Amino acid sequence: MTAVTPPRVLTVAGSDSGGGAGIQADLKTMLALGVHGMSVIAAVTAQNSLGVQGYWELPPDAVRAQLDSVLGDIGAQAVKTGMLASPQLVEVVAAVLGAYEAPVVVDPVGVSKHGDPLLAPEAVETVKTRLLPIATVVTPNLWEVEQLTGVKVEDEYGLRRAADAVLKLGPTWALIKGGHLPGEPVDLLTDGTSEHRFAAERLDNRHTHGTGCTLASAVASYLALGEDVPAAVGRAKEYVTGAIRRGFPLGEGIGPVDHAWRWR
């Protein structure tokens, strides 16, 4: 019997010592969706359910070596980026991925679930000018939209205006996450021509740590499995909604979503 190699997805992000977000959430999501997850660690955080107590960037040479090692030998059918922390790391990652033939899902991580900064202020411009132009899909929440474009969204009608502002920075698709708006959550996906809205029920569960990382990794996983962008986002949303529904308490603060909810 010959073993079949599954599609491969690479995450380039920070490590979450509490296991709910970052590299750890990415790899759990990839396993749950049937792809082989690989990782390039760009930063290490001291993090738990109460917040981020500190983070340390890896040297750019170390990040470049990881990228070259994985992509040069194993390869990837899709790549997801998360916490990149500094302008230097963004530059390295954008340079490598911009020359690599695979879809790139960018989660432009700016702050943690608890409001702790995870991106140096001086790195925002580098994300805008170097990373977003190579993105197949970018997945900002409303705070990240404002950080990147200056556009403040206050209701569902503002989602398209936000998406258009993000698309001007160069990605092929923008997925604007509207979960922090009042009412039932709605996300908007557009490439500037077609438009797709993804609605979900508002779940009464405070344990949502890792939601953004999980969604972006799920989109990348479904792209690697051969879905087009709208279908990948739709299936990723279904997976994340289930994970939020089954989010569980951990420690004394905000617990994680349950990446293994389909197995339990």
N, C-alpha and C positions, 0 to 999 in steps of 0.2 A: 504494500500500500504506500503510495507516494504522498507525502505531506504537501499541502498547497500553501504557499506563502500568502498571507493576507495583504491587502493594501497597507501602505506605510504612511504614517503622518508624523511630522516633526513639530514639536512645540519648542519655542524659544521664549523663555519667560523666567520668572523668579520662583524660588522655592518657598513654600509656605510650611513652616515647621509644624503647624497645627493640622495640616493635611486636608483642609477644606477648599483651598483655592490654589492658584498658581500651578506650577508643574505637577503637583500631586493630583489636583482636580482634573487637569488635562489628561494625564495618563489613565486615570480611572474612567473618564468619559470614553476615551479611545478603546479601552478594553471592553467596556460595556457595549460599544457599538460595532465591535468585530473587526477593528483595524489594529495594526501593530504600532504602538506609540513609541516615539523616540524623543530624547530631550537634549536641549542645549540650555544650560543654566546660566542666566545672565546676572542674577543677583541672589543673595541668600537673605531671608528675613527671619527675625525672631518674632514669632506671631502666635497668638492663641485666640480663644473665643472673645477676648476682651479688646483686642486691637493689635497693632504692630508696635513692638517695643524697640525695633531697630532694623536697619537693613544695610547690607554691604555689597557693593558691586564687584563683580569679577573683572579682572583686567581685560581690556579689549582683545589682546592676543589670545587669552584663554577662550573667549567666546568665539573668535575666528577659528581657532584650532578645533573646537567642538563641531562647528558648522562644516568645516572642510572634512573632518573625519567621517561624519555621518553621511553627508551628501556625496562625498567622493567615493564611498564604498557601497553603502546600502541604498541611498536614494530615497526620495519621498514622492508620493502622489499628491500631497497637499502639505502646507505649512501653516501653523498658527503662531502668531506672536502675541505676547502679553507684556508684562512688566519689563521695561528695558532701562529704566532709571536715569540714564545720562545721555548727553548728546553724542559722546564717543561710541557708546554701545549701539545707539540707533544708527549711526553712520556705518558701523561695521555690518550690522545685520541687513540694512538696506542695500549695501553694496553687494553682498553675497546673494541675497534672495532676488535682487533685481536682475541678476545674470543667470538665474536658475529657472528652468521651465516647469513650474508647478503653480497651481493657484495658492495665493497667500491670503489668509484671513487675519486681519489686524484688529486686535482688541486694544484700543489706545488707553491703556490703564493709567489713570492719573492719581486716583486715591483709592484706599481700601474701603471695604464695607463700613468701617468705623470712622471714616473720614481722615485717615492718616495718609499723608502724601507719599506717593510711590514713584513720582516722576519729577526730576529737578525742573524748576521753572524755566531754566535756560534750554531744556531739552524739548520744550513744546514746539518751538519753531522748527527744529530738526525733524520731529515727527511729521509736521505739516509739509515740509519741503522735500524730505528724502524718503520717508516710509509710506505715507499715504499714496503717493503717485505709483507705487508698485503693487498696491493692494488690489486683490480681486474683490474682496468684501471688507468693509470696515464696520465695526459694531459698537459705536459709542452710545453710552447712556446720555441723559440730558445734561448732566454736569459736564461731561467730556465734550459734548457738542458746543457748549458755551465756551469752554476752555480753548477749543480749536478754532471756533469761528466767530465768537462773540454773540451768536444768536441764542436768545433765551426763549425756551418753549414753555408756555403756560397752559396749553390745552391741546387736544388732538389736532386741531386745525393748524397748529404750528409745526407739526411733524414734517410736512412736505417742504416748508421753508427751510427747516433745519437740514433736511436731506440734500436740498439743492446747494446749500452753503458748503456742506461737506464734500459733495461731488466736485465742486470747483477746485478742491485741493488735489484731485487726481485719481481717486479710486474708481474702479469700474462700477461697483455697487455700494450703496450705503444702506445699512440696516440701523434705523434709529429706534432705540429701545424706549418705549413710553411708559414703562411700568411705574414710574414715580408720579405720573399724572393722576388726578382724581378720576374716579370711575373705574370701569373695567379696563384692564391693561390692553393696550394696542401697540404693536410694533409696526413700523413702516419700512418696507424694502423697495428701493427703486434704483434704476440705472439712469434715470433722467427721462426715460421714455415710457417704459412699463412701470406699473405700480402695484404692489402687493401689500395687503394689510393682514396682520396675524393677530387675532383676538384670542384672549384666554380668560378664564374666570379668575377673580381675585381670591386668592387662597389665604385663609386665616392662619398663617404660620410665620413666626418671626425668624425661623432658622433658615436663612437664605444665603449664608456665606458661600461664595464661590459661584454664584449664579452666572455672572458675566463670563468668567473663564470657561465654565461648563458649556455655555451656549456657543461661544466662538469655537471651542474644540469640537463640539458636535457638528457644527457647520462644516468645519474642515474635514471631519471624518466622513460625512456624507458626500462631500465633493470627491474625496478619494475613492469612495465606493461607486462613483460614476453618476451621481445625481447632478442636474444643473442647479444653478444658484437658488432660484425660487423653491424648488423641491427640497434642496438641502436645508434651507432655512425652515421650511414648513415642518420637516421631520425633526430637525433640531429643536424647534419650539415644543413639539409634542414630548420629546424626551425630557427637556428641562422642566416643563410643567409637571410631569410626573415626579421628577426629582425634588422639586420645591414642595409638592404635596406631601412627600415622605421625609422632608427635612427633619432632623432630630436634634435634641438638646445635647450639647457637648461643652463641658466646662461651665463657667458661670455667666457667659455672655451669649453671643449669637452663634448657634450651631450651623453645621453645613447642610447643604442639600444632599440627598441620598443618591449617589451615583449608581448604586446597585439595586435601585427600587424594582427593576423588572425581574430580578432574581429572587427577591425575598418573598 
